[in-house]
């Protein structure tokens, strides 16, 4: 099940936009490919991210993968619970967000995939 209310990147991140803020996480497909997540490296609040650029990394028993921002903006919140308990990403990938970004360019959202488009990539 790919939540229809989210937007997606080809790199398997999702974003839920509410006003000028976007909550970002990784998809169920991504966490399945990674296996058991053991560490999440996230940026500090107050930093800037750019669309398509790395903002952190996620480590599993199989591999370390970079995390890429779906949008540009300022990191206004970091999910310390996800960093302290990275297994939550496996348990609930769409309920476990990693960072919240204040969007600097909302027009970037039009370049992201909807649920149907993302579903075509992962089938």
Backbone as ProteinMPNN parsed JSONL, in Angstrom:
{"seq_chain_A": "XXXXXXXXXXXXXXXXXXXXXXXXXXXXXXXXXXXXXXXXXXXXXXXXXXXXXXXXXXXXXXXXXXXXXXXXXXXXXXXXXXXXXXXXXXXXXXXXXXXXXXXXXXXXXXXXXXXXXXXXXXX", "coords_chain_A": {"N_chain_A": [[0.835, -1.187, 0.0], [0.742, 2.046, -1.022], [0.706, 5.139, 0.27], [-1.679, 7.497, -0.853], [-1.706, 10.224, -0.292], [0.81, 11.239, -0.092], [3.908, 12.488, -1.565], [6.557, 11.371, -3.728], [10.038, 10.409, -4.179], [12.326, 9.255, -6.719], [14.33, 8.054, -5.417], [13.25, 6.834, -3.258], [12.281, 8.272, -1.043], [9.706, 9.824, 0.907], [7.342, 12.552, 1.15], [5.24, 14.479, 3.175], [3.208, 17.13, 2.853], [2.246, 19.985, 4.627], [0.903, 22.937, 4.619], [3.523, 25.208, 4.654], [5.399, 23.383, 5.3], [7.189, 20.288, 5.169], [7.089, 16.932, 5.956], [9.428, 14.365, 6.065], [10.336, 11.066, 5.084], [11.323, 7.572, 4.659], [10.314, 5.165, 2.19], [8.162, 2.21, 2.341], [9.096, 0.303, 0.56], [11.818, 1.008, 0.4], [12.731, 0.496, 3.049], [12.286, -2.233, 3.14], [14.129, -3.155, 1.262], [16.489, -2.414, 2.503], [16.529, -3.918, 4.873], [16.943, -4.813, 8.342], [17.004, -1.849, 10.034], [19.581, -0.144, 11.655], [20.837, 2.227, 12.342], [20.438, 5.739, 12.103], [21.461, 8.636, 10.568], [21.041, 11.962, 10.944], [20.503, 15.42, 9.955], [21.226, 18.532, 11.733], [18.712, 20.586, 13.258], [17.868, 23.699, 11.788], [19.691, 23.76, 9.764], [20.239, 23.81, 6.167], [18.65, 22.21, 3.384], [18.784, 20.844, 0.076], [16.888, 20.221, -2.851], [17.116, 16.936, -4.018], [19.625, 16.561, -2.992], [21.918, 15.027, -0.674], [20.899, 14.498, 2.688], [21.365, 13.035, 4.905], [22.009, 9.752, 6.294], [21.188, 6.247, 6.271], [21.523, 3.263, 7.982], [21.687, -0.217, 7.695], [21.644, -3.74, 8.56], [22.566, -4.753, 6.221], [23.555, -2.682, 4.524], [24.704, 0.743, 3.964], [22.851, 3.563, 3.229], [22.37, 6.584, 1.415], [20.35, 9.424, 2.255], [18.091, 11.424, 0.501], [16.933, 14.695, -0.085], [13.585, 15.526, -0.869], [12.816, 18.099, -1.374], [13.79, 21.607, -1.282], [14.909, 23.626, 1.463], [14.67, 24.774, 4.909], [15.748, 22.845, 7.652], [13.57, 22.263, 10.145], [12.83, 20.627, 12.153], [13.896, 17.63, 13.749], [13.595, 14.156, 13.962], [14.219, 12.843, 16.809], [13.483, 10.475, 18.044], [13.482, 8.584, 15.992], [16.182, 8.491, 15.444], [17.147, 7.536, 17.888], [15.796, 5.134, 18.14], [16.077, 3.368, 15.687], [14.857, 1.134, 14.565], [12.18, 1.664, 14.373], [11.719, 2.699, 11.874], [11.57, 0.428, 10.268], [9.339, -0.785, 11.408], [7.189, 0.997, 10.97], [7.219, 2.574, 8.315], [5.873, 4.681, 6.986], [4.812, 6.1, 9.021], [6.888, 6.928, 10.526], [8.636, 9.619, 10.492], [11.546, 11.47, 9.45], [12.811, 14.042, 9.163], [11.621, 17.472, 9.337], [10.949, 19.938, 7.015], [10.986, 23.372, 6.222], [9.613, 24.546, 3.423], [11.356, 26.116, 0.821], [10.909, 26.485, -1.819], [8.088, 25.845, -3.034], [7.255, 25.06, -5.598], [8.869, 22.984, -6.371], [7.624, 20.662, -5.641], [6.062, 19.763, -7.732], [7.723, 18.271, -9.306], [7.908, 15.831, -8.133], [6.879, 12.387, -7.603], [3.569, 11.02, -7.785], [1.478, 8.689, -5.928], [0.722, 6.644, -7.751], [2.625, 6.924, -9.811], [4.974, 6.412, -8.364], [4.444, 3.799, -7.64], [4.72, 2.488, -10.084], [7.474, 2.498, -10.403], [8.417, 0.8, -8.392], [7.303, -1.695, -8.824]], "CA_chain_A": [[0.0, 0.0, 0.0], [1.476, 3.3, -1.158], [-0.248, 6.186, 0.655], [-1.918, 8.437, -1.947], [-1.584, 11.625, 0.13], [2.222, 11.604, -0.063], [4.658, 12.608, -2.814], [7.679, 10.44, -3.644], [11.206, 10.579, -5.044], [12.806, 8.011, -7.327], [15.281, 7.494, -4.453], [12.442, 6.155, -2.247], [11.86, 9.087, 0.085], [8.365, 10.395, 0.787], [7.114, 13.825, 1.834], [3.858, 14.878, 3.45], [3.241, 18.583, 2.954], [1.183, 20.646, 5.38], [1.248, 24.347, 4.541], [4.862, 25.44, 4.117], [6.298, 22.386, 5.894], [7.123, 18.935, 4.636], [7.639, 15.855, 6.805], [10.131, 13.479, 5.128], [10.747, 9.751, 5.566], [11.614, 6.633, 3.571], [9.164, 4.337, 1.834], [8.148, 0.805, 2.746], [9.988, -0.399, -0.362], [13.205, 1.284, 0.796], [13.092, -0.219, 4.278], [12.329, -3.662, 2.824], [15.399, -3.399, 0.577], [17.569, -2.245, 3.473], [16.518, -4.899, 5.955], [16.841, -4.244, 9.683], [17.681, -0.565, 10.198], [20.298, -0.113, 12.935], [21.356, 3.557, 12.631], [19.991, 6.815, 11.229], [22.247, 9.858, 10.735], [20.206, 13.065, 10.482], [21.121, 16.741, 10.127], [20.766, 19.354, 12.842], [17.701, 21.594, 12.948], [18.457, 24.985, 11.451], [20.479, 23.623, 8.546], [19.523, 23.872, 4.898], [18.712, 21.063, 2.474], [18.458, 21.167, -1.311], [16.216, 19.13, -3.537], [17.974, 15.959, -4.671], [20.922, 16.475, -2.322], [21.968, 14.176, 0.517], [20.728, 15.18, 3.966], [21.72, 12.113, 5.974], [22.179, 8.37, 5.843], [20.491, 5.224, 7.04], [22.358, 2.062, 7.973], [21.027, -1.47, 8.064], [22.59, -4.84, 8.681], [23.05, -5.05, 4.878], [24.191, -1.594, 3.777], [24.474, 2.135, 4.336], [22.274, 4.279, 2.093], [22.19, 8.011, 1.584], [18.997, 9.97, 2.248], [18.059, 12.593, -0.372], [15.786, 15.55, 0.192], [12.662, 15.736, -1.983], [12.593, 19.538, -1.541], [14.762, 22.525, -0.684], [14.385, 24.415, 2.56], [15.35, 24.758, 6.196], [15.362, 21.768, 8.566], [13.0, 22.9, 11.329], [12.645, 19.615, 13.196], [14.548, 16.343, 13.521], [12.951, 13.139, 14.784], [15.179, 12.197, 17.699], [13.03, 9.104, 18.328], [13.946, 7.723, 14.896], [17.624, 8.32, 15.618], [17.37, 6.722, 19.086], [15.189, 3.814, 17.924], [15.979, 3.27, 14.228], [13.984, 0.024, 14.152], [10.846, 2.209, 14.1], [11.609, 2.877, 10.428], [11.096, -0.85, 9.742], [8.017, -1.092, 11.95], [6.161, 1.884, 10.421], [7.968, 3.513, 7.477], [5.1, 5.872, 6.626], [4.482, 6.809, 10.255], [8.139, 7.361, 11.15], [9.299, 10.667, 9.72], [12.938, 11.705, 9.832], [12.999, 15.478, 9.355], [10.604, 18.389, 8.832], [11.596, 21.018, 6.276], [10.183, 24.512, 5.775], [9.872, 24.608, 1.988], [11.777, 27.403, 0.275], [10.436, 26.555, -3.195], [6.992, 24.868, -3.169], [7.115, 24.596, -6.977], [9.62, 21.731, -6.523], [6.723, 19.525, -5.405], [5.518, 19.288, -9.013], [8.658, 17.324, -9.92], [7.858, 14.567, -7.391], [5.932, 11.38, -8.083], [2.402, 10.688, -6.976], [1.493, 7.282, -5.529], [0.67, 5.782, -8.94], [3.932, 6.999, -10.465], [5.948, 5.702, -7.542], [4.107, 2.377, -7.727], [5.281, 1.976, -11.339], [8.909, 2.331, -10.212], [8.754, -0.273, -7.45], [6.648, -2.986, -9.061]], "C_chain_A": [[0.878, 1.249, 0.0], [0.499, 4.431, -0.843], [-0.421, 7.248, -0.435], [-1.712, 9.906, -1.568], [-0.141, 12.13, 0.147], [2.755, 11.825, -1.475], [5.955, 11.837, -2.626], [8.832, 10.852, -4.56], [11.548, 9.225, -5.662], [13.812, 7.32, -6.412], [14.588, 6.895, -3.231], [12.259, 6.942, -0.95], [10.428, 9.548, -0.17], [8.325, 11.731, 1.519], [5.615, 14.035, 1.993], [3.886, 16.374, 3.714], [2.003, 19.083, 3.682], [1.553, 22.122, 5.444], [2.622, 24.523, 3.921], [5.877, 24.455, 4.669], [6.086, 21.011, 5.28], [7.805, 17.972, 5.582], [8.173, 14.792, 5.861], [10.505, 12.167, 5.809], [11.124, 8.869, 4.39], [10.418, 5.702, 3.378], [9.288, 2.907, 2.376], [9.084, -0.004, 1.846], [11.441, -0.22, 0.061], [13.592, 0.494, 2.035], [13.118, -1.725, 4.055], [13.659, -4.023, 2.163], [16.584, -3.316, 1.541], [17.663, -3.404, 4.457], [16.461, -4.178, 7.289], [17.676, -2.98, 9.82], [18.293, -0.501, 11.592], [20.812, 1.277, 13.303], [20.807, 4.549, 11.618], [20.802, 8.064, 11.572], [21.469, 11.004, 10.109], [20.895, 14.402, 10.721], [20.598, 17.435, 11.389], [19.641, 20.271, 12.366], [18.406, 22.922, 12.707], [19.299, 24.947, 10.193], [19.596, 23.687, 7.307], [19.68, 22.561, 4.138], [18.314, 21.549, 1.083], [17.834, 19.957, -1.975], [17.229, 18.243, -4.244], [19.328, 15.777, -4.022], [20.819, 15.621, -1.059], [21.751, 15.012, 1.778], [21.098, 14.297, 5.152], [21.961, 10.741, 5.404], [21.433, 7.441, 6.776], [21.277, 3.926, 6.874], [21.523, 0.868, 8.42], [22.098, -2.541, 8.24], [23.207, -5.186, 7.326], [23.913, -3.955, 4.269], [23.968, -0.24, 4.448], [23.951, 2.83, 3.087], [22.14, 5.752, 2.422], [20.71, 8.352, 1.553], [19.038, 11.262, 1.436], [16.784, 13.384, -0.138], [14.899, 15.707, -1.046], [12.467, 17.219, -2.321], [13.756, 20.328, -0.949], [14.103, 23.282, 0.465], [15.237, 24.308, 3.799], [14.836, 23.595, 7.037], [14.86, 22.432, 9.853], [12.781, 21.916, 12.476], [13.326, 18.322, 12.766], [13.907, 15.342, 14.467], [14.001, 12.383, 15.601], [14.796, 10.772, 18.039], [13.512, 8.141, 17.25], [15.445, 7.473, 15.014], [17.925, 7.396, 16.804], [16.857, 5.297, 18.923], [14.989, 3.595, 16.421], [15.087, 2.132, 13.737], [12.555, 0.491, 13.869], [10.632, 2.431, 12.605], [11.113, 1.587, 9.784], [9.656, -1.126, 10.166], [6.916, -0.273, 11.285], [6.814, 2.949, 9.54], [7.193, 4.78, 7.11], [4.664, 6.667, 7.853], [5.709, 7.346, 10.959], [8.842, 8.354, 10.234], [10.703, 10.894, 10.271], [13.221, 13.183, 10.1], [11.766, 16.228, 8.856], [11.342, 19.577, 8.228], [10.571, 22.116, 5.997], [10.564, 24.748, 4.322], [10.265, 26.014, 1.546], [11.282, 27.586, -1.159], [9.335, 25.509, -3.406], [6.794, 24.329, -4.586], [7.868, 23.286, -7.219], [8.722, 20.504, -6.349], [6.188, 18.944, -6.714], [6.447, 18.291, -9.703], [8.655, 15.957, -9.229], [6.78, 13.651, -7.949], [4.712, 11.301, -7.178], [2.454, 9.182, -6.679], [1.501, 6.341, -6.73], [2.011, 5.765, -9.659], [5.003, 6.262, -9.686], [5.711, 4.186, -7.612], [4.659, 1.736, -8.992], [6.777, 1.689, -11.184], [9.225, 1.081, -9.394], [8.081, -1.605, -7.743], [7.573, -4.008, -9.675]], "O_chain_A": [[1.662, 1.468, 0.924], [-0.44, 4.662, -1.604], [0.561, 7.832, -0.894], [-1.559, 10.748, -2.453], [0.101, 13.316, 0.373], [2.14, 11.406, -2.456], [6.413, 11.662, -1.496], [8.641, 11.538, -5.565], [11.109, 8.182, -5.179], [14.118, 6.142, -6.6], [15.252, 6.492, -2.276], [12.099, 6.352, 0.118], [9.993, 9.65, -1.317], [9.153, 12.01, 2.386], [4.833, 13.8, 1.072], [4.507, 16.835, 4.672], [0.878, 18.67, 3.4], [2.414, 22.517, 6.229], [2.876, 24.056, 2.81], [7.083, 24.66, 4.527], [4.972, 20.627, 4.924], [8.959, 18.171, 5.963], [7.463, 14.356, 4.955], [10.935, 12.155, 6.962], [11.233, 9.343, 3.259], [9.622, 5.488, 4.292], [10.356, 2.466, 2.802], [9.785, -0.897, 2.322], [12.209, -1.182, 0.078], [14.662, -0.113, 2.075], [13.889, -2.429, 4.707], [14.247, -5.062, 2.462], [17.558, -4.056, 1.407], [18.76, -3.82, 4.83], [15.979, -3.047, 7.362], [18.903, -3.026, 9.734], [17.62, -0.767, 12.588], [21.189, 1.502, 14.454], [20.718, 4.25, 10.428], [20.828, 8.499, 12.723], [21.255, 11.028, 8.897], [21.765, 14.511, 11.584], [19.649, 16.972, 12.021], [19.62, 20.685, 11.207], [19.414, 23.227, 13.344], [19.592, 25.991, 9.611], [18.37, 23.626, 7.394], [20.707, 21.89, 4.235], [17.597, 22.539, 0.939], [18.203, 18.816, -1.698], [18.092, 18.728, -4.976], [20.108, 14.926, -4.45], [19.751, 15.513, -0.457], [22.332, 16.086, 1.931], [21.139, 14.773, 6.287], [22.102, 10.571, 4.193], [21.093, 7.792, 7.906], [21.645, 3.545, 5.763], [20.762, 0.939, 9.386], [23.292, -2.283, 8.088], [24.251, -5.837, 7.271], [24.89, -4.246, 3.579], [23.159, -0.101, 5.366], [24.535, 2.704, 2.011], [21.836, 6.126, 3.555], [19.915, 7.665, 0.913], [19.912, 12.102, 1.65], [15.698, 12.819, -0.01], [15.393, 15.987, -2.138], [12.012, 17.557, -3.413], [14.589, 19.791, -0.218], [12.9, 23.545, 0.444], [16.367, 23.822, 3.762], [13.628, 23.379, 7.128], [15.627, 23.083, 10.562], [12.573, 22.317, 13.621], [13.333, 17.964, 11.589], [13.697, 15.641, 15.643], [14.59, 11.409, 15.131], [15.666, 9.941, 18.296], [13.906, 7.014, 17.551], [15.923, 6.377, 14.72], [18.841, 6.576, 16.74], [17.414, 4.361, 19.497], [13.858, 3.632, 15.936], [14.611, 2.169, 12.602], [11.8, -0.211, 13.197], [9.503, 2.362, 12.12], [10.314, 1.638, 8.849], [8.855, -1.636, 9.383], [5.821, -0.788, 11.056], [6.953, 4.098, 9.959], [7.793, 5.841, 6.94], [4.194, 7.797, 7.721], [5.59, 8.139, 11.894], [9.557, 7.963, 9.312], [10.999, 10.549, 11.415], [13.796, 13.536, 11.129], [10.976, 15.706, 8.07], [12.241, 20.147, 8.847], [9.442, 21.84, 5.591], [11.702, 25.107, 4.023], [9.579, 26.985, 1.865], [11.237, 28.709, -1.661], [9.608, 24.414, -3.898], [6.224, 23.252, -4.759], [7.552, 22.554, -8.157], [9.035, 19.428, -6.858], [5.893, 17.751, -6.785], [6.015, 17.549, -10.585], [9.323, 15.03, -9.686], [5.886, 14.088, -8.674], [4.807, 11.49, -5.965], [3.366, 8.488, -7.128], [2.218, 5.34, -6.722], [2.481, 4.704, -10.07], [5.839, 5.57, -10.266], [6.657, 3.399, -7.638], [5.027, 0.561, -8.977], [7.287, 0.737, -11.774], [10.198, 0.383, -9.679], [8.264, -2.56, -6.987], [7.16, -5.139, -9.931]]}, "name": "protein", "num_of_chains": 1, "seq": "XXXXXXXXXXXXXXXXXXXXXXXXXXXXXXXXXXXXXXXXXXXXXXXXXXXXXXXXXXXXXXXXXXXXXXXXXXXXXXXXXXXXXXXXXXXXXXXXXXXXXXXXXXXXXXXXXXXXXXXXXXX"}
